[in-house]
Amino acid sequence: MNILSQSQLAELQQFDGPTVCNALEAFNCRPKNTGFMKPGMLPQIPLDKPMIGYAATAKVSSMSPGRPENAELLMGYYESVLNMADPTISVIQDTDPEPCGSFWGEVQATLHKTMGVVGTICTSGVRDIKEVAELGFGFFSNELRISHGYIHVENYNCPVNVCGLTVTPGDLLFADRHGVVCIPHAVAPSLARICREIANAELPMLEPTRALLKTGQKPTMDQIRAWRKGMEEARKKVTKLIEEI
């Protein structure tokens, strides 16, 4: 597991989720239809930059009262958060067939921020939006919820499935308004460089089309073919660069 430096993490935050996904596709490190969450996992609080961090995980339930041992499971979860690399993202799976209660609010967000957590990605719902926005804590969830219900931790430091993506403790996650993607540790140190290169590889298509937008002219088919070919050739150069890394 490669732990990125703060400067490496900050460099990745210069890019958006689609660019990160395009770069990961260039690495050919997994099938192109895997490694990211299905639609619906979005920030409930606007972000000024992408959220990136290492996953600390838990499973929760709120439909029925917990058992006495659940209180100690919560403490065990907190300890696992403290032991995770910084910055940390808390990834919570709600296991109820019909989820109703929220694990997240102002109290949990404030406590977690003291432990090095920059935000959560969860199916356990979130609330206290105004207070947490002022705190500067990332709230990624598929929905808002108004009540705790009988919320309690059932397991922690374990694989969780959130919006179709299996997340294991220590996974490096990147989240922005487009959704959430997991970054394989093996490619993480080189990813920012390839993000930059893969973005530049689109310029053979973008630069001439942007110029046409200013003139109001339509492109010819020969132009479209030439621009497309130029972009494909630029992408091949990125692939060759990856092979040399």
N, C-alpha and C positions, 0 to 999 in steps of 0.2 A: 504494500500500500504506500504509494507516493504521497506524502503530505506536501502540498504546495505552499510556497512562501506567501506572505501577505502581498508582495509585489506581483507575484504570478496570479493570485486570485483577483487582484485589482485590475490586472491587464485583461483577464477574461471578462470582467464586468463592463468592459468597453464595447462588447458585442451583444447582439440580441440573440434570443433563442433560435430563430431560424438559421442564423449564420453559424451558431454552434452546431446545430444539427447537420448543416451542409458540410462543415468541416469533419464531423464524425463520419459521415458517409464517405468522404474522401479517404479516410483511414481504412475503410473496408474492414472494420473490426467486429461487425455484427450485421445481421440482416437489417435492411433499411426500414422495415416496419416494426422494429422493436426498440426498446431502450427509453421510451418516453411514455408519459401518462396519456390516457385517452382524454378526449375533450371534456371539459367541465371543471377541471382543477385550475382555478384562476385566483388572482389576488383580490381579496375583499377590501383591501386598502391600497390606494395607488402607491407605486414605488418610483423613486427617482433614479434607481439603477437596479439591475438584476440581483437576485438573491442567490448566493452560492455558499455551500457549506457541506459538512460531513454529517451523515444521518445518524441520529440516535432514535431508536424505534420503540414503539409500544402498541399494544392492542387494548382497547377500552370497550366498555359496555355501559348502557344507561337505562335499559328497559326494566331491570329488576334490581333490588337492593343487593349490594355486594356482601361478601363474607368477611369475617373479622380479619382474615389474612390479607385481604386486599389493601389494607392500610400499609402493611409492610411492603407489599408489591409496589406501591407508589413510591416509597422511600428507596427501594431498589432501582426503580426507574430513574429517580433523581440522581442516584449515585452513578448510573450508567451515563447520564448526560454529562456529569462533571468529568467523567473519565474519557469522554469523546474528544477528538481533535477539534481545535477551533479553526474557523467559525463552525458552529454546530447548527444543524437544522433538525428540529423535532418532527418526526414523521409518525403520525398516529392513524391507525386503522380502527374504525368503529366496526365491531363484529356483529352488531344487532341486525336482524333481518329488516326491521323498520326502525332505523336510528331516530332518536328523539332528543337526547340531551347533549350538551356541549361540555367538552373538557376544557375549552379555551375561553378565557376572559381576561380582564385586567390583572387579576391576581396572578394567574399562571404565567401570563406574558411578562409581567414585571419580574417575577422570580426567575423565570428562564433566562431573561436578558442578563441578570446578574451572574448566571452560570455560563455565559459565553454563547448563548443561543441567539441567532439573528432572526429567527422566525420559525413558523410551523408550516407543514404541508400535511393536511389531514382530511379524513372523511368524518371526523367527530364534530364538525360544526364549530363555528366561532361566534362570539358576541362581544359586547362592550367595544364596539367599533371606534367610537369617538376617542375613548381613553387610550386604546391601543395605538391608534393613529398618532396621537400626541407622543406616545412612547417611542415611536419609530421601530416597531416590531413587525416583521412580515407575517401576514395572515393569508395563507393560501388554503382555500377550502372549496368544496363543491356546493356549500350552502351556509346560510346563517341560521342560528338557533337562538331561542329566547331563554331556555331553561337549562339547569344542570341535569334534570332528571335524576336518576340514581347513578350518576357517572362514577366509574371506578376502573382502575387498571387491572387487567386480567393476565397480561404477560408483558415482558419488556426485553430489550436487547435480543430481539428475534426477527426473523424475516416477516415483513408485512406486505400486504397487497393493497395499494392505493391507486384507484382509477386504472386498474389493469397492469400496473407496473409493480413487480416484486422488488422491494427495497430491503437490503440487508444492512446491519449496523456498519458504519464506516463508508458507505457508498457516497461518492461525491455527486451532489445534485446542483443543477442550475435551473433557476425558475424566473420567469418574467411574465408579462401579460399574455404571452402566447401559450404558456403551459410549463411543464416540468420535464427535464431530460436528465438521465443519469450519464455521467462522464466516466468511462472506464479509466481506472488508475494508470494503466499502461500507457495511455496516450495523453494523459492530463498535462504533463510538463511541456509538451510540444503543441498543445491545442491552440493556444492564442496565436502562435505564429501561423498555423495553418488557417485559422479563422481569417487572418489578414490576407493571406494569399488567395483563399477561396473567394473572398469578397472582391479582390482585385481581378480575379478571373472572369467576373461578370461584366467588367468594363467594356470589352469588345462589343457587347450587345447594348449596354446601358448608355455609353457615351454618344453613339450616333442616334439612338432613339430619342434621347433627351434633346439633342440638337434639332431633330425634326419637330419635336413638340413646340419649340420656339418659333419655327417657321410655318407650322400648320400643314406641312407637306406629308403625304403618305409615302411609306417606303415601297420600293419595288420588291418583287420576289427574289430577284438576284441579290439585292441588298440584304434581305432577311437571311438568305442562305449563307451569304458571306459572313454576316455578323454571328450567326449561329456557329459556323465553322470556327471562327476566331475564338469564341467562348469555349468551345469544346477542346480546342488545341491548348488554350490557357489552362483548362482544368487538367489536361493530361500532364502538363508541366508540374502541377501541384502534386499529382499522383507520383511522379518521378521523384520529386523533392521528398515526399514521405518515405519512399523506399530508401533514400539516402540517410534519413535521420537515424 
